[in-house]
Amino acid sequence: MQPLVALLMGSKSDLPKIQGALDVLKDFGVPHSVRVMSAHRTPATVAEFATGAAANGLKVIVAAAGGAAHLAGVVAAHTTLPVIGIPVEGGALNCLDALLATVQMPGGIAVATVGVGSGGATNAGLLAVQMLALADPALAAKLDAFRKKQREKVAQADAELQATLGG
């Protein structure tokens, strides 16, 4: 099936850190691809990929990078598709540099930035699903069911806590 979401990472070692995004896309049945490319080490590859992304059927691009973390911004500069940036943990500044590089895009080139850590990767996957669900009623229904299940889990946890505390 033709991928709708591309997940790019600056280094293969980032894969465990972005697993949450992959899990979400798999759980929702969203066709996706995963690639390693670097804004600094393979800039022509990044530009070519991003420039042709829409023509190749992609609808959303998720770009994860650490350190200087320019991958999402460079991708966004070469496409009008939505780009979601994941600042990857690690490095000399413990991801502060990645967070700032991803979130501080100049006006005119938009990158949606999620949080650092596993929650950020999961939210990147969910944000991609939400974007796709705008034009896909079946996917929107899956998203509604997911949210309902989340609410039920929290209500169940509260009920268990109240029973334990005698409240």
ZIPEDA-V541711 format. One line per field, one symbol per residue. burial: # if it has 16 or more other C-alpha atoms within 10 Angstrom, else .. A space follows every 10 residues. Layout:
burial: ???
This chain:
burial: ...####### ...##.##.# ##.##....# .#...####. .....##.## #.##...### ########## ########## ########## ....#####. ###.#....# ########.# #########. .##.....## .##....... .......... .......
